[in-house]
Each structure stands twice: as structure tokens, then as C-alpha cells.
Amino acid sequence: MKKVKTVIIGMGRMGKTRYEAMKRHGGYDVVGICDANTKNLAGYLEPIFTDWKECIEKCDIDAVIVCTYNIVIPDIVCYAIKKGYAVFSEKPPGRNLSDALRMKKAYLNSPNKILKFGFNHRYHNSVIEAKALLDSKILGDIVCARGVYGKAGTLSFQNEWRNNKTISGGGIMLDQGIHMLDLMYYFMGRFTNIQSSVDQLVWKDMPTEDSAFSILRTQDGKVASLHSSAIQWKHKFSLDLICTEGFISLNGLLTSTMSYGEERLTYYCKDLECKTGGLGKPVEHTLCFDSDESWDYEMKEFYDAIENEKPVIQGTIEHAVNLMEMLEGIYK
């Protein structure tokens, strides 16, 4: 297996997660790691840097992995792709639509057309199975969806960098709700009509939101409701996909903390004639998942784009721009 020489910019939780996934893959040679906080670099044998530009310039590389604060993402992405390197960047694609468009412009003018954003939830096994079910048309066509993605804020929540609007660009909707919005976009298409309420319901003095409610509609009439919350108190991931001939329910999500519970998919076929049960009680089909390979699937796709000349499927720049445009609609 040919090695892709790679540097990682940002060695916080996500940088470490990507590092481990690349090591498991076997096709990456991490030749440099960078973080402004030297504590995040302790214990690694690779060359270390505290300045991202110096890291990119001094290392002989093929690819750059960006896992930094949102404010810095566009600078690093644009710099790296202009140099001709393949780039993988954590979500979100910057702080706002303007940041995403700036990266798109650099990408279109770059000599190496490999840019991928890390929308990890698309690679969860329950989501992969749900997409396969929808594509099979066994349950007909999807017409609407309901999604809740909520967590409990911490004791220092309002002082975290994610709630510093200058650094992050937004609150819980941009930080976590973007994943639910992305899944709805993945399953239903682009939303063109958006109504929302974005609020500070508990953390009144915080500059960013702790809760966001949205009603979204596609051009062909599909409707979705989304609630992104930092005041759920009990972590919750729930997504119902309602189709013309049945429905799919995704509940729980495998994470390192397991705080969202068991990851499972349940689907039901419409049974108005009560052939397999009473009215409103159709046969239940449930799949449970006990492993999370999403990080590995994601880094494999990036590797294949570089070494096997396969297209980037998930997390393209067009996908990123469309998502940030919908997020801008929610915030407006």
C-alpha cells in the first residue's frame, strides 16, 4: 500500500481521532503534527509544530488534515489547496457561507481537485442502512422527517470556544445541529424554504444559541422539522423518516462516551389492511449496531481519492456550500 504523507493541523479531540483512524488504515504516513497548545502534542513521536504554515512548508507532504477552530479553517484549507495538496477538513466548513464560498473559489483554482469535509454521521452504520432502504424504494418515497439532536451543556458551557461567536461563527446549531441538518439534506435534498427560531433559552447572556427549532421544505414539497439543543440534559439522537409506504426510525448513536445510547434502526411497512398486525401496529424490523467504523470509512474514502483516483462522494465542496447556505437561512 502506497503511503500518503500527511500532516495534521490541530491535535485536540478530533485531531487525535483522525490520527488513530489513519493509523488503523495503514495507508497514511503522518510526517508532522501541529497545535498551538503544546500540551496536545505531548507523547507523539512525529515532528511537532506550533505554527500551521511552518508545518505545511517544512514537511514533505501529499495531504493536509485540518482539525482546528472554525475561524482558522478557511485560511489553512485555501493555503494548502493552492499549494496543490489534497485537503481533508473537519466540519463545519468555516464559520459561515462566506467562508465556504472562499474555500470553493480556491478549490476551483487549485491544481489538485481533492477537498473533503468531515461529515462523519453519514458513515454511521444506521445511516448507511437507512440510505439503502430509502434508495430501494421498499418503503416508497420519503415525504417528511423529524429530527432531534440534543446534549447537555457543561458547567463552563457559555465560556467554551464553541460559544465565542468570533471563533466559531454560531452556537449549538452550527456545532452539533449541522449533523442533523446534513442527514436530512442527504436523505431529502436541498431545503429552499426555511423558518426557524434560534434562541438563548437557558444561557440568556451567551452570544450564541442554546436551542434552534427549524421547519424546512424542499422545492418538491418534502418537509422536515429539526430541533438542535444544548439544553436536552439527557443526550438524545432521534430521526424519523416518513415515507409513502412506511417509515424508518433512527435512535441512539455510537460515540466514545456512549451517552447517546445504543445505535439502532427500526423500520415498518404500511399495513392499513392489518395483514400483519393491528392498525398502527405493523411488524417491526430492528437492526442494532455495536461498532462504529465511521471514522475508518471516512479516512478510507479520502485515501482512495488520493491514491486510487476515486471521486470524493461525501463532504464535497458543493455539499459544504449548500449546507452552509441552509444554515445561513436558519440563522436568518
TORLOMI-882445 format. One record per residue (C-alpha): x, y, z; residue number from 1. Coordinates in Angstrom, 1 decimal, always signed. Layout:
BEGIN
X/Y/Z/NUM
...
This chain:
BEGIN
+0.0/+0.0/+0.0/1
+1.4/+3.3/-1.0/2
+1.7/+5.8/+1.9/3
+0.1/+9.2/+1.8/4
+2.5/+11.6/+3.5/5
+0.2/+13.7/+5.8/6
+0.3/+16.5/+8.4/7
-2.5/+17.1/+10.9/8
-3.2/+20.7/+11.9/9
-5.0/+20.7/+15.3/10
-4.4/+17.9/+17.7/11
-7.4/+18.3/+20.0/12
-10.0/+15.6/+20.3/13
-10.8/+15.5/+16.6/14
-7.2/+15.6/+15.5/15
-6.4/+12.7/+17.8/16
-9.4/+10.8/+16.4/17
-8.3/+11.3/+12.8/18
-4.7/+10.3/+13.8/19
-5.9/+7.0/+15.2/20
-8.2/+6.3/+12.2/21
-5.3/+6.9/+9.8/22
-3.0/+4.6/+11.8/23
-5.6/+1.9/+11.6/24
-6.0/+2.4/+7.9/25
-2.3/+1.8/+7.2/26
-2.0/+3.9/+4.1/27
-1.1/+7.2/+5.8/28
+2.4/+8.3/+6.9/29
+1.9/+11.1/+9.4/30
+5.0/+13.2/+9.0/31
+4.1/+16.2/+11.2/32
+1.5/+17.3/+13.7/33
+0.7/+20.8/+14.7/34
-1.1/+22.6/+17.6/35
-0.8/+26.0/+19.2/36
-1.2/+24.2/+22.6/37
+1.9/+22.2/+23.1/38
+0.1/+20.0/+25.7/39
-1.8/+18.5/+22.8/40
+1.4/+17.4/+21.2/41
+2.9/+15.5/+24.2/42
+3.8/+11.9/+23.7/43
+3.9/+11.8/+19.9/44
+7.0/+10.7/+18.0/45
+6.2/+12.7/+14.9/46
+7.9/+16.1/+14.2/47
+5.8/+18.7/+16.1/48
+5.0/+22.3/+15.2/49
+3.1/+25.2/+16.8/50
+2.7/+27.2/+13.6/51
+0.5/+25.6/+10.9/52
+2.1/+27.4/+8.0/53
+5.6/+26.3/+9.1/54
+4.3/+22.7/+9.5/55
+3.0/+22.7/+5.9/56
+6.1/+24.3/+4.5/57
+8.7/+22.2/+6.3/58
+7.2/+18.8/+5.8/59
+7.3/+16.8/+2.6/60
+3.6/+16.0/+2.2/61
+0.8/+14.9/-0.1/62
-2.2/+15.8/+2.2/63
-3.2/+18.1/+5.0/64
-5.8/+17.2/+7.7/65
-7.4/+20.3/+9.3/66
-8.9/+19.9/+12.8/67
-8.7/+23.5/+14.1/68
-11.1/+26.2/+15.4/69
-13.6/+27.2/+12.8/70
-12.1/+30.7/+12.3/71
-8.8/+29.2/+11.1/72
-10.3/+26.5/+8.8/73
-10.6/+28.7/+5.6/74
-7.1/+30.1/+5.9/75
-5.5/+26.7/+6.2/76
-7.7/+25.0/+3.6/77
-7.1/+27.7/+1.0/78
-3.4/+27.8/+1.6/79
-3.0/+24.1/+1.4/80
-5.1/+23.5/-1.8/81
-3.3/+26.5/-3.5/82
-0.1/+24.6/-2.8/83
-1.6/+21.6/-4.6/84
-2.1/+19.3/-1.6/85
-5.1/+17.1/-1.0/86
-7.1/+18.5/+1.9/87
-9.4/+16.9/+4.5/88
-11.1/+19.4/+6.8/89
-13.3/+18.8/+9.9/90
-16.8/+20.3/+9.8/91
-18.1/+22.9/+9.8/92
-16.8/+24.4/+6.5/93
-15.8/+27.6/+8.3/94
-18.0/+29.9/+10.3/95
-20.5/+30.9/+7.6/96
-21.4/+30.8/+4.0/97
-18.8/+33.4/+3.1/98
-16.0/+31.1/+4.5/99
-17.4/+28.2/+2.5/100
-17.5/+30.2/-0.7/101
-14.0/+31.4/-0.2/102
-12.8/+27.8/+0.0/103
-14.8/+26.9/-3.1/104
-13.1/+29.6/-5.1/105
-9.7/+28.4/-4.0/106
-10.7/+24.8/-4.8/107
-11.8/+25.7/-8.3/108
-8.5/+27.4/-9.0/109
-6.4/+24.6/-7.4/110
-4.1/+22.2/-9.3/111
-5.3/+19.2/-7.2/112
-9.0/+18.8/-7.0/113
-9.2/+16.8/-3.8/114
-11.0/+18.6/-1.0/115
-13.2/+16.7/+1.5/116
-15.1/+17.9/+4.6/117
-15.7/+15.5/+7.6/118
-19.4/+14.9/+7.9/119
-18.9/+11.9/+10.0/120
-22.5/+11.0/+10.7/121
-23.1/+9.9/+7.1/122
-20.8/+7.0/+7.7/123
-22.6/+5.6/+10.8/124
-23.9/+2.1/+10.1/125
-27.5/+3.1/+10.9/126
-27.4/+5.9/+8.4/127
-25.8/+3.7/+5.7/128
-28.7/+1.2/+6.2/129
-31.3/+3.9/+6.2/130
-30.0/+5.3/+2.9/131
-30.0/+1.8/+1.4/132
-33.6/+1.3/+2.5/133
-34.7/+4.7/+1.0/134
-32.9/+4.0/-2.2/135
-34.5/+0.6/-2.5/136
-38.0/+2.2/-2.5/137
-39.3/-0.7/-0.4/138
-41.0/+2.0/+1.8/139
-41.9/+4.2/-1.1/140
-40.8/+7.8/-1.3/141
-39.7/+9.9/+1.7/142
-42.1/+12.8/+2.3/143
-41.2/+14.2/+5.7/144
-38.8/+13.9/+8.6/145
-38.5/+14.8/+12.3/146
-35.1/+15.1/+14.0/147
-33.9/+15.9/+17.5/148
-30.2/+16.2/+18.3/149
-29.6/+17.4/+21.9/150
-27.0/+17.4/+24.5/151
-26.4/+18.8/+28.0/152
-24.2/+21.9/+28.2/153
-21.3/+21.8/+30.7/154
-20.6/+23.9/+33.8/155
-18.3/+26.1/+31.6/156
-20.5/+25.9/+28.5/157
-21.0/+29.6/+27.9/158
-17.3/+30.2/+28.1/159
-16.2/+27.4/+25.7/160
-14.7/+28.4/+22.3/161
-17.7/+27.0/+20.5/162
-19.8/+29.8/+22.0/163
-17.4/+32.5/+21.2/164
-19.1/+33.7/+18.0/165
-15.9/+35.3/+16.6/166
-14.1/+32.0/+16.7/167
-16.9/+29.6/+16.0/168
-19.5/+31.5/+14.0/169
-22.5/+30.1/+15.8/170
-23.7/+28.0/+18.7/171
-25.2/+24.5/+19.1/172
-26.9/+24.6/+15.7/173
-23.5/+25.1/+13.9/174
-21.6/+22.9/+16.2/175
-23.9/+19.8/+16.5/176
-27.2/+20.5/+14.8/177
-25.3/+20.7/+11.5/178
-25.0/+16.9/+11.6/179
-28.8/+16.5/+11.7/180
-29.3/+19.1/+9.0/181
-26.8/+17.3/+6.9/182
-28.5/+14.0/+7.3/183
-31.9/+15.5/+6.3/184
-30.2/+17.1/+3.3/185
-28.6/+13.7/+2.5/186
-32.0/+11.9/+2.6/187
-34.3/+14.5/+1.3/188
-32.4/+17.0/-0.9/189
-31.7/+20.7/-0.5/190
-34.1/+22.8/+1.5/191
-35.1/+26.0/-0.2/192
-37.8/+27.3/+2.3/193
-36.7/+27.7/+5.9/194
-38.4/+29.0/+9.0/195
-36.7/+29.0/+12.4/196
-36.4/+30.2/+15.9/197
-32.9/+30.5/+17.2/198
-32.7/+31.3/+20.9/199
-30.9/+31.6/+24.2/200
-33.5/+29.8/+26.4/201
-31.3/+29.0/+29.4/202
-28.0/+30.7/+28.9/203
-29.5/+34.1/+28.5/204
-26.3/+36.1/+28.4/205
-24.5/+33.8/+25.9/206
-23.7/+35.4/+22.5/207
-24.7/+32.2/+20.7/208
-27.8/+30.0/+20.8/209
-28.5/+27.1/+23.1/210
-31.5/+26.0/+21.1/211
-32.7/+26.1/+17.5/212
-36.0/+25.0/+16.0/213
-36.4/+24.8/+12.2/214
-39.1/+23.9/+9.7/215
-37.6/+23.1/+6.4/216
-39.1/+22.5/+3.0/217
-37.6/+21.3/-0.3/218
-38.6/+22.6/-3.7/219
-40.5/+19.4/-4.4/220
-42.5/+19.7/-1.2/221
-40.7/+17.4/+1.3/222
-40.9/+18.8/+4.9/223
-38.6/+18.4/+7.9/224
-38.6/+19.6/+11.5/225
-35.3/+19.9/+13.3/226
-34.5/+20.7/+17.0/227
-30.9/+21.3/+17.9/228
-30.4/+21.7/+21.6/229
-27.8/+22.2/+24.3/230
-30.5/+22.1/+27.0/231
-31.7/+18.5/+26.4/232
-29.9/+17.5/+29.6/233
-30.2/+13.8/+28.7/234
-28.3/+13.3/+25.4/235
-30.6/+12.4/+22.6/236
-30.3/+11.5/+18.9/237
-33.6/+10.7/+17.1/238
-34.5/+10.9/+13.4/239
-37.8/+9.7/+11.9/240
-38.0/+9.3/+8.1/241
-41.6/+9.1/+7.0/242
-42.3/+7.6/+3.6/243
-45.4/+6.9/+1.5/244
-45.3/+3.1/+2.3/245
-43.8/+3.0/+5.7/246
-41.3/+4.7/+8.0/247
-37.8/+4.5/+9.4/248
-36.7/+5.5/+12.9/249
-33.1/+6.1/+13.8/250
-32.4/+6.2/+17.6/251
-29.2/+6.5/+19.5/252
-25.7/+7.0/+18.2/253
-22.5/+5.1/+19.0/254
-20.0/+7.6/+20.4/255
-16.9/+7.4/+22.5/256
-18.9/+8.3/+25.6/257
-21.9/+6.1/+24.7/258
-24.1/+8.9/+26.2/259
-26.5/+8.8/+23.2/260
-27.3/+5.1/+23.8/261
-27.4/+2.1/+21.6/262
-27.4/+2.9/+17.9/263
-30.4/+1.2/+16.2/264
-32.6/+1.4/+13.1/265
-36.2/+0.3/+13.1/266
-38.5/+0.3/+10.1/267
-42.1/-0.5/+9.5/268
-44.1/-1.1/+6.3/269
-47.5/+0.5/+6.0/270
-50.2/-2.0/+6.9/271
-53.6/-0.3/+6.7/272
-55.3/-3.7/+5.9/273
-53.9/-5.2/+9.2/274
-52.4/-8.2/+7.4/275
-49.5/-8.5/+9.9/276
-50.9/-6.8/+12.9/277
-53.4/-4.3/+14.3/278
-54.0/-0.9/+12.9/279
-51.0/+1.3/+13.7/280
-49.0/-1.8/+14.9/281
-47.3/-3.1/+11.9/282
-44.4/-5.7/+12.0/283
-41.3/-4.1/+13.4/284
-37.9/-4.7/+11.9/285
-35.0/-3.6/+14.1/286
-31.2/-3.5/+13.4/287
-28.8/-2.8/+16.3/288
-25.2/-1.8/+15.8/289
-22.4/-2.4/+18.3/290
-19.4/-1.0/+16.5/291
-18.6/+2.4/+15.0/292
-16.4/+2.3/+11.8/293
-17.5/+5.7/+10.6/294
-14.0/+7.3/+11.2/295
-12.4/+4.5/+9.3/296
-14.8/+4.6/+6.3/297
-14.2/+8.3/+6.1/298
-10.4/+8.2/+6.0/299
-10.6/+5.3/+3.5/300
-12.6/+7.4/+1.1/301
-10.1/+10.2/+1.4/302
-7.2/+7.8/+0.8/303
-9.0/+6.3/-2.3/304
-9.5/+9.8/-3.7/305
-5.7/+10.5/-3.5/306
-4.2/+7.1/-4.4/307
-6.9/+5.4/-6.5/308
-8.3/+8.5/-8.2/309
-11.8/+7.8/-6.9/310
-14.2/+10.8/-6.6/311
-15.0/+12.3/-3.2/312
-18.5/+11.1/-2.5/313
-19.4/+12.6/+0.8/314
-18.3/+16.0/+2.0/315
-17.7/+17.6/-1.3/316
-17.2/+21.4/-1.6/317
-20.7/+21.7/-3.3/318
-22.2/+19.7/-0.4/319
-20.4/+22.1/+2.1/320
-21.6/+25.3/+0.3/321
-25.2/+24.1/+0.1/322
-25.2/+23.1/+3.8/323
-23.8/+26.5/+4.9/324
-26.4/+28.2/+2.7/325
-29.1/+26.3/+4.5/326
-27.5/+27.1/+7.9/327
-27.5/+30.8/+7.0/328
-31.2/+30.5/+6.3/329
-31.7/+29.0/+9.8/330
-29.8/+31.8/+11.4/331
-31.6/+34.5/+9.5/332
